[in-house]
Amino acid sequence: TTFIDAAVKAGVKHVVYTSFVAAAPDSTFTLGRDHWVTEEHLRASGLRWTMLRDNLYADFLPSLVGGDRVLRGPAGAGRVAAVAIDDVADVAQAVLRDPAAHQGMVHDLTGPTAVSMAEVAATLGAVTGQAVSYVDESLDEAYASRAGYGAPDWQLEAWVSTYLAIGLGELATVSDTVLGVAGHPATSLPALLHRRPDLLARLRTGAGQVADQTT
């Protein structure tokens, strides 16, 4: 909101804001609530605006797997239409080149399909040639398994609530925005992993888990 206020004072005419696909005042994913507040502030600012509401980033999914090759989280059988960061960049580029055509629009950016965490694990295993499994944690187990990172409470809430949002179906809707705006199909998780082998380097070496990258 500080940036938006500064943009108004500086004479900026149009802001393209990177938001979250489930942004709402009651979003299960806690940072989705913050994105909603920012969107509302932008709408009230008098600036022209475009909202790019990104789903979770597919690029981060491999980093959710632990050193024991297990992906843990309380997502149940819920599904997520994770989007590749390059696809988001392509949409943003198209919008910035012709902002007037996207004025006042909210674009949901997703991958081509919605997948479960079990399917994510299976895909990671198939691409690396090493088994990866998914464990559906309880809420208590989810907080306990992340407590060792020493993260502040708000960060732990954000990490855990990501999986809860998936479990409740809040991140499952698939859009055709990437195709419609960027002009090419959205990238599937297998295609992304084959194109970006660097995303799998930690899995192939068996390094320890990186904290959930959902912010």
C-alpha positions as CSV (number, residue, x, y, z in Angstrom):
1,T,0.0,0.0,0.0
2,T,3.0,2.3,0.6
3,F,4.1,1.6,-2.9
4,I,0.7,2.4,-4.3
5,D,0.5,5.7,-2.5
6,A,3.9,6.6,-3.7
7,A,2.9,5.7,-7.3
8,V,0.0,8.1,-7.1
9,K,2.2,10.9,-5.9
10,A,4.7,10.1,-8.6
11,G,2.1,10.4,-11.3
12,V,2.1,6.7,-12.3
13,K,-1.0,6.0,-14.5
14,H,-1.3,2.2,-14.5
15,V,-0.2,-0.5,-12.0
16,V,0.0,-4.2,-12.9
17,Y,-0.1,-6.0,-9.6
18,T,1.0,-9.6,-9.0
19,S,-1.6,-11.0,-6.7
20,F,-2.8,-14.4,-5.7
21,V,-5.5,-16.5,-7.4
22,A,-7.5,-17.1,-4.2
23,A,-7.2,-13.5,-2.9
24,A,-10.2,-12.8,-0.6
25,P,-10.8,-11.4,2.9
26,D,-11.4,-14.9,4.1
27,S,-8.8,-16.7,2.0
28,T,-7.6,-19.9,3.6
29,F,-4.0,-19.1,2.4
30,T,-3.2,-16.3,4.9
31,L,-1.2,-14.2,2.4
32,G,-4.2,-14.3,0.1
33,R,-5.9,-12.0,2.6
34,D,-3.0,-9.6,2.4
35,H,-3.2,-9.6,-1.4
36,W,-6.9,-8.8,-1.2
37,V,-6.2,-5.8,1.0
38,T,-3.6,-4.6,-1.5
39,E,-6.0,-5.1,-4.4
40,E,-8.7,-3.1,-2.6
41,H,-6.2,-0.3,-1.9
42,L,-5.2,-0.2,-5.6
43,R,-8.8,-0.1,-6.7
44,A,-9.5,2.9,-4.4
45,S,-6.3,4.7,-5.4
46,G,-7.6,6.3,-8.6
47,L,-4.9,4.6,-10.7
48,R,-5.7,2.4,-13.6
49,W,-4.9,-1.2,-12.7
50,T,-4.6,-4.8,-13.8
51,M,-4.5,-7.7,-11.4
52,L,-2.5,-10.8,-12.2
53,R,-3.7,-13.4,-9.8
54,D,-1.1,-16.2,-9.8
55,N,-1.7,-19.7,-8.6
56,L,1.1,-21.4,-6.7
57,Y,4.4,-21.5,-8.7
58,A,5.1,-24.9,-10.2
59,D,8.8,-24.1,-10.1
60,F,8.7,-24.4,-6.3
61,L,7.0,-27.7,-6.1
62,P,10.2,-29.8,-6.2
63,S,11.6,-27.8,-3.2
64,L,8.7,-29.0,-1.0
65,V,10.1,-32.5,-1.0
66,G,12.2,-33.5,2.0
67,G,15.6,-35.2,1.9
68,D,13.8,-38.5,2.5
69,R,12.0,-37.9,-0.8
70,V,8.7,-37.3,0.9
71,L,6.3,-34.4,0.2
72,R,4.4,-33.6,3.4
73,G,1.5,-31.3,3.9
74,P,-2.2,-31.3,5.0
75,A,-3.6,-31.0,1.5
76,G,-5.6,-34.3,1.4
77,A,-6.7,-35.2,-2.1
78,G,-7.1,-31.5,-3.0
79,R,-5.7,-30.2,-6.3
80,V,-3.7,-27.2,-7.4
81,A,-3.4,-25.6,-10.8
82,A,0.2,-24.5,-10.3
83,V,1.6,-22.1,-12.9
84,A,5.1,-21.8,-14.3
85,I,6.9,-18.6,-13.5
86,D,7.9,-18.1,-17.1
87,D,4.2,-18.2,-18.1
88,V,3.5,-15.5,-15.6
89,A,6.3,-13.4,-17.0
90,D,5.0,-13.9,-20.5
91,V,1.5,-12.7,-19.5
92,A,2.9,-9.7,-17.6
93,Q,5.0,-8.8,-20.7
94,A,1.9,-8.9,-22.9
95,V,-0.1,-6.8,-20.4
96,L,2.7,-4.2,-20.0
97,R,3.0,-3.8,-23.8
98,D,-0.7,-3.0,-24.1
99,P,-2.0,-2.0,-20.7
100,A,-5.1,-0.2,-22.0
101,A,-6.4,-3.6,-23.3
102,H,-6.2,-5.0,-19.8
103,Q,-7.4,-2.0,-17.8
104,G,-9.6,-3.0,-14.9
105,M,-9.2,-6.7,-15.6
106,V,-8.4,-9.5,-13.1
107,H,-6.5,-12.3,-14.8
108,D,-6.2,-15.7,-13.0
109,L,-2.9,-17.4,-14.0
110,T,-2.8,-21.2,-13.8
111,G,-1.3,-24.2,-15.3
112,P,-3.1,-26.4,-17.8
113,T,-4.4,-28.9,-15.3
114,A,-5.0,-29.2,-11.5
115,V,-3.0,-31.9,-9.8
116,S,-3.0,-33.4,-6.4
117,M,0.0,-33.5,-4.2
118,A,0.2,-37.3,-4.7
119,E,0.3,-36.7,-8.5
120,V,3.0,-34.0,-8.0
121,A,5.1,-36.6,-6.1
122,A,4.5,-39.2,-8.7
123,T,5.5,-36.8,-11.5
124,L,8.7,-35.8,-9.6
125,G,9.5,-39.5,-9.2
126,A,8.9,-40.3,-12.8
127,V,11.1,-37.5,-14.1
128,T,14.0,-38.2,-11.7
129,G,13.7,-41.9,-11.9
130,Q,13.6,-42.1,-8.0
131,A,10.5,-42.7,-6.0
132,V,8.9,-39.7,-4.4
133,S,5.9,-40.1,-2.1
134,Y,3.2,-37.8,-0.5
135,V,2.2,-37.9,3.1
136,D,-1.1,-36.2,4.0
137,E,-0.1,-34.7,7.4
138,S,-2.5,-33.7,10.1
139,L,-2.6,-30.1,11.1
140,D,-0.5,-30.7,14.2
141,E,2.0,-32.8,12.2
142,A,2.3,-30.0,9.7
143,Y,3.2,-27.4,12.3
144,A,5.6,-29.8,14.0
145,S,7.5,-30.7,10.9
146,R,8.1,-27.1,10.1
147,A,8.9,-25.8,13.5
148,G,12.6,-26.5,13.2
149,Y,13.1,-23.8,10.6
150,G,12.8,-21.1,13.3
151,A,10.4,-19.1,11.1
152,P,8.1,-16.5,12.6
153,D,4.5,-17.5,13.4
154,W,3.1,-15.7,10.4
155,Q,5.4,-17.6,8.1
156,L,4.5,-20.9,9.5
157,E,0.8,-20.0,9.1
158,A,1.4,-19.1,5.5
159,W,3.3,-22.4,4.8
160,V,0.6,-24.6,6.4
161,S,-2.4,-22.7,5.1
162,T,-1.1,-23.2,1.5
163,Y,-1.8,-26.9,1.8
164,L,-5.1,-26.3,3.6
165,A,-6.2,-24.1,0.7
166,I,-5.3,-26.9,-1.7
167,G,-7.3,-29.4,0.4
168,L,-10.3,-27.2,0.3
169,G,-10.2,-26.8,-3.5
170,E,-9.5,-23.1,-3.5
171,L,-6.5,-23.5,-5.9
172,A,-8.0,-26.1,-8.3
173,T,-9.7,-23.8,-10.9
174,V,-8.0,-23.9,-14.2
175,S,-8.0,-20.8,-16.4
176,D,-7.0,-20.2,-20.1
177,T,-5.4,-16.8,-19.4
178,V,-1.9,-17.9,-20.4
179,L,-3.1,-19.0,-23.8
180,G,-5.4,-16.0,-24.3
181,V,-3.0,-13.3,-23.2
182,A,0.5,-14.7,-23.8
183,G,-0.5,-16.6,-26.9
184,H,0.8,-20.1,-26.0
185,P,-0.5,-22.9,-23.9
186,A,0.3,-23.0,-20.2
187,T,3.2,-25.2,-19.2
188,S,2.5,-28.5,-17.6
189,L,4.5,-29.7,-14.6
190,P,6.2,-32.5,-16.6
191,A,7.1,-30.1,-19.4
192,L,8.5,-27.6,-16.9
193,L,10.6,-30.2,-15.2
194,H,12.1,-31.4,-18.5
195,R,12.8,-27.9,-19.6
196,R,14.3,-26.9,-16.2
197,P,16.4,-29.8,-14.9
198,D,18.0,-27.4,-12.4
199,L,14.7,-27.5,-10.4
200,L,15.4,-31.2,-9.8
201,A,19.1,-31.0,-8.8
202,R,18.4,-31.1,-5.1
203,L,16.1,-34.1,-5.5
204,R,18.7,-36.0,-7.5
205,T,21.4,-35.3,-4.9
206,G,19.2,-36.0,-1.9
207,A,19.8,-32.7,-0.2
208,G,17.7,-31.7,2.8
209,Q,14.3,-30.1,2.5
210,V,14.0,-26.4,1.7
211,A,11.2,-24.5,3.6
212,D,7.9,-24.1,1.7
213,Q,8.3,-21.4,-0.9
214,T,4.8,-20.0,-1.0
215,T,5.3,-16.3,-0.5
